[in-house]
Amino acid sequence: MARKYLIETFGCQMNVHDSERMAGLLEQAGYEATADAVDADVVVINTCSVRERAEEKLYTRLGELRQMAAEQGHNPIVAVAGCVAQQEGQAILKRSPGVADVIVGTQALRRLPMLVEQAAAARHPVVNLDPYDDVTFPLGVTRRSDRVKAYVTIIEGCNEFCSFCVVPYTRGNERMRPKADILAEVRELADTGHREVQLLGQIVNHYTAPDDPSCDFSGLLEAVDAVDGIERIRFASPHPRHVTPRFLETMGRLPKVCRHLHLPVQSGSTRVLTAMRRRYTRDSYLELVARIRRTLTDVALSTDMIVGFPGETRDDFEETLTLTAAVGYHSMFSFKYSPRPNTLAEQRFADDVPEEEKTRRIVALQALQRDIQSVLNARLVGQTVDVLVDAASRRHTTELSGRTSTNVVVNLPGPAAWIGDTVRVRIERAGPHSVWGRAAGS
């Protein structure tokens, strides 16, 4: 019987894609997927260290696996991957002795099958946290979890060193993937029926092709747009200070590039932005938003926001609220600040905003954002929009789900055969997080 593996994923889109890559590598090594740790010969925990209590989630899960081994006599090889693995390293073995067998860093994922075999043969833990500059990946190995949409990494790591962010310390310095590799992967995705690609990187709009120095991110968008079979192109995340007139012109000109731009701001206060090392001000960000809307009149903006950063006053937070209202984001990821290991903020600033005040602020911000989204989504009622149907609805078995070019979630009744198709949908009702409609003419 084939050996089996289970991958449990926490965190961002890049982690989801890393798990797809590790799944492909394990299957190439002869493993089969399972959904239950009790059946698995290898359990991979792909961790994220960006958010609060990320480390505690890992240690809780390791404790559960230890208990499973004690109660059921099943003791799989346990591999810890991702940012917490890179951050904690050997400390994981000391804090949870006898559970983790492999600690694999963010730049060593391609070595996972080899490390698993080494740990099994040696009967002691194997650790590989080494940095590797090579960001190529074998074509066709990735096990895609979605048959309509697919992730394509274009950049690994980050050089920005925002004071709150752990990414440069866990994923390393910025390394660009060759344009030829990216386009080969996009063509393969088109050939396998994928209709949407999402280009991934910490700062995607800082891309310059190492194999073609004349190709910047705009040039890469042009090249991906030219691939037959791909209908939609998304990307995450650009940095505001790298948004250029050429980039906006290119985005507006290319028909396959979705009319959605994720533009992380993090705070509405210039004073806080300076402490965060974001290298723009409130005013320059708002000027950029105005320039974007002049160039891309139909664009939907989304953002990331942190509340309770060290030293954030109530006046600073009020500026976050007024900026949110002024921009009118279609969606937002919002977080309470928590110190991340090795970051400048953790080393230099006291975490001095009380937890209850952080909670009050994020509740107020999320309430405002929910009201904004309700108003924006309500404007779609009565309109007919193009929806790329990508899945069955998670709530209603007779419905499907998809997204508009502006990234609005649309639910609609229809047959499963529509998954992967672009359907014209007339919107009949709206809520803060999604809208509902019927196929035009039905």
N, C-alpha and C positions, 0 to 999 in steps of 0.2 A: 504493500500500500504506500502511496505517496505521502511524504511528510506534509504537515499542514502548518500554516502561519496565520497569525492575526495581527493586524496593525491598528492601534488606537491612536487617533490624531487629535491634538489640541492646537488651537491657534489659527493663524492667518491662512490666506490663500496659498502662500508659498509653502507652508507646512503641508497643506492638503496635497499640493503637487509633489512635494518631496515624498509623501507617503505613496503616491501613485508610482513614483520612480522606484522606491524600495520594493513595492509589491511586484513590479515587473522583474526586478533583479532576483527576488526570491523565487518567482515562478520559473525564470530561466534556469535557476539552480535546482529545479525539480520539486518545489513546494506547491501546494494547493491552498487556496484561501479557505478560511473557516470563520464563522461569526462568533464562536464560543471559545474562550480561553481553555476550557476543560478539554477540548479536542486538539488544541494547538501544540505543535512541537516547538514553535518559536512564537513568542509574543513580543512585538515591537511597540514601545510607547514613544510616540513622536511628540516631543514636548515643545511648549512655548514659554518664554520668560518675559514677554512684553507686559503682561497684565499681573495684577496683584494676586498673591497666593498661588502663582504658577508652580513654585517648588513644592508647596504643600499638597497640591493635587497629585504630583508625581509620587511623593512618599506615601500618600494615602493609597494610591493604586498599587504600589509595591507591597504595602502591608496586606492588601486584599489577595494578591498573588501568593504571598507567603502563607496566608491562612488557607487558601485553596490547596496548596501543596500539602499542608499538615492534615487537612480534613479528608481530602480525596486521593492523596498519594500521587497526584499528578504534578510533575515538576518540569515545566518547559524551560527551554533556554529563553531568558528574558533580556532583551536589548533595549537600552534607553538611548534614544536619538534626539536630535533637535537642539534648540537653544539652551534648555536647562542642562542637557548633557554636556554641551560645550562649556557652559558657565560653571557647573559644579564639578565635573570630572571625577576624580578619585573620591571626592567627598561623598558621592552617592553610595559608594561601596562601604564607606565607614558608617554612614547613617543607617543604611539598610543592608547589613551584612548578610550574605548568603542568599540574596534574591537576584540582584542584577548580575548577569554573566558577561554582557557586552555594553560598553559605553562608547558610542560612536558620535563624533563631532559633526557639525553641520557641513564641513568640507570633505568628509570622508565617507559619505553615504554609499558611494559606489563600491566600497569595500565591505559592505554589510554581510553578504553571504560568506565571504572568506573569514571574516571575524567570527561569525557564528560557528563555522566549522572549527576554527582554532579553539574557541572556548569549549566546544563539545569534546574535542580531542584532549585538550590540556587539563580539563576539569578545574580550571581556575579562571577568574575574570580576565577579559581582554579589553584594553582601553586604547582608542585611537582618536586623539584630538588634534592631530597634526594639520597645519594649514596646507592647502594645495591650490596652486594658481590655475590649474587646468579646470575649466568649467564646461568642457564638452561632455556630452552624454550619448551613449549608443542609440542610434536611431531605431525605433520600433520596439524598444524594450519596455517603455512606460506602459503600465496597465491603467488605462483610462477608466475613471469611475462614472463618466458622463458621456453618452453617445452623441450628444448634440453640441455641447460646449467643451472647450479644452483650454488648459493653461499651457503657456509657453514662456519659460524663463529667458530673459534677455540680459539681466544683470544679476550678479551675486554680490552681496556685501554693500557697504555704504561708507562714504568718507565725510559725511556731514557733521557727525558728532554733536547732534542736538543734546543739550545737557540732560534731558530726561530719558534718552533713548539708549537701550542696551544693544541694539542691533550691530553697531560697529564692533562690539566686543564679542558677540556670539557668532556673527556671520562673516566677520573679517572685513578687509578693505575691499573697495569696489573693484570688481573684475567683470569685464564685458565679454559676452559670448559672441563668437564669430557670426557674422551676418549669414554666411553660407549654411552654418548649422541651423540657425533659426529658420531660414527659408525652407530648408530640407524638411524640417519638422512640420512646418505649416503645410507644405504640399502633401506630406503623408497624412495629416489630419483631414485635408480636403478629400483625399483619395478614400479615406475610411468613413466618409459621410458626416464629419463634423462640420457644422455650419457657422460656428462662432469661435474665435480664438481670443483669449485674453493674455496680453503680454505682461509679464510680471517682472518686477524689480523694485528695489527700495526707492530709487529715484529714476523712473523709466525715462524721463525726458532729459536725462544727462547722458543717454546712450551715445557712444561713438563706436563704430564697428572696428575691431582690431585688425580685421582682414581687408578693410576698405575705409581708410581714414576720411574719405570724402562723405561717408554715409553717417549722418547724425540720426537722431530719433525720427525726425520728419522724413528723412530718406528711407528709414526702415519701414515706417508706415506706408510710404508709397510702394515699396517692394511687396509688402504683405497684401496691400490692397489689390495688387496685380495678379494674385494667385487665384486661378479659376476654382470655383466650388466653395470658397469662403464667402459668406454673406455679411458677416458682422465682425468688427474688430473693436475690442475694448482694451483698456490698459490700466494698470495700477502699480504704484501711485506716482503721479508727477509731483514735483516740488514747485511751489509758487515762484521761487526766484529763478527757475530755469524755464519758465514759460515765456517764449519769445514770439515776436510777430510772425516769424516764419512757421513756427509750430502751429499757431492759431490759424494762419492761412491754409496750411496743409490739412489741418483737421477739418476745416470748413469745406475744402475742395474735394476731399476724397469721399465717395458715396458710401463706402463700407464702414467708415469710422463712425461709431455710435455717437449720438448727440448727448453724451453724458461725460462730465469731467469731474473727477474726484480731486479736490483741491484742499488738502489738509491745512488748516489754519492754526489749530491748537489753543489759541486764546484770542480774545478781542482787545487785549490791553498791550500797548506797545512796551510798557515797563516789564510785563511778564514775558512777552516775546523776546525781549533782550536777554532776560535771565535764562530763557530756554535756548538761546543761541539759534534762533530761527532766521536771523539776518534779513528780516523785513519788518516794517512797521504796520500798525493798524491802517494808517492812511494809504501806504503803498499797496497793501493787500486790497483795500477797497477800490483803489484806482485800477488795479489789475482786473478785478471783477467787472468793473465798468467797461474796460477795454475788451474783455472776453465777450461781454454781452453785445457790444457794438459789432464785433466780428462774427460771432456765432449767435444769432438772434434766437435760435430755437434750443439752445443748450440748457441742460439741467445740471446744476452744481450740487455736489455732496462734499462732506468734509469730516475731519476728525477734530474733537475738542477735548481738552483736559481741564477739569476743575480742581481747585484746591492745590495748585502748584505752590511750592514754598514761597511765602511772602505775598500770596495773592490776597488782596484786601477785598472788602465788599464793593468798593468802587471799581476795582479791576474786574470783578465778576460782573458788575452791571455793564461794563463795556463789552464783555462777552455776549450778554443778552442783547444789547443794542446792535452789535455787529451781526448776530444771528438773524435778528429781525430785518436788518437792512439788506442782507444778502438774499434771504429767502431760500435756504437750502432745500432741495428735494429730499434729502436724507442726511443723517448724521450718525457717526459712531462717537459716543461720548463716554468718558472714563473719569473716575476719581483718581487723582495722582497717588501713586505709591512709589517709594524709592526702589530703583532697580540697581542691582549690584554693579559696581565698577563705574557707574555713570558719574558725570561731573556734578549733577544735582545731588546725588547721594553723598558725594564726598564733601561738597561745599556748602550745602544749604540744609538747615533744620526743617524737618517735615512739620511745620508749625501751624497748619490749618487743622483744627480739631475734626475728628472723623464725623461727628454729627453735623458740623458745618459743611463739610464736603458733601454729605448726603443731602442736606437741604438744597445746596446749590445744584447738584446734578438733577434732583427732582424738578426744580424750577426750570432748568435748561431743557430737560426732556419734555416737560409739559408745553413749553413754548414751541419746541420743534414739532411736537405732535400736532399742535394747532396749525402751524405753517403747512405741514404736509397735508392736513385735511383740506385746507383751502386750495392748495395746488392740485391735489387729486380731484377735487370737486369740479375744477375747471374742465376736466376731461369728459365729464358726463355729457352725452349727446354727440361727442366726436367719434370719428372712426379712425382707428390707429392700426399700424402693422405690428403684429405680435409674433415673435419667434417662440413657438410652443416648445418647451424643453422638458416637461415632466408631467406626470399625473399629479393632481392636487393632493397635498398631504392631509387636507381636512375633509374633502368630499370625494368619494370614490367615483362619482359620475362626472367629475370636472377635471380640467386640465389647467396647467399654469404656464405662463411665459412672461416675457418682458418686452416692453417697448424699446425703441432705440434710446430713449431717455432714461431707461433702467427702472421704469415703473412696473411693479408686479401686476399682471392681469390674470384673473381667474375666469374661466369660461367653460360651458358645457361643450362636449365634443368627443369624438372617438379617439382611442389611443393611436390610431393610424396618423393622426395629425402631429404627433410628436416628431419634431425635426422640420416641420413645415412653418412657413410664415403665413399667418392667417389675418385677414382684415377683420377687425373686431369693433363693433359699436359699443361704447361704454354706457352702461345703464345706471350704475351706482358706484359710490366711492367711499373709502374709509381712509384713515391716516396712513396705513401701511400697504394697501393694495386697492385695486379697482376691480369691478366685475362687469362683464359684458357678454354679448353673443356674437357669433360669426355673422358678418354683414350678409343680409339676405336670408338668414335662417329664421 
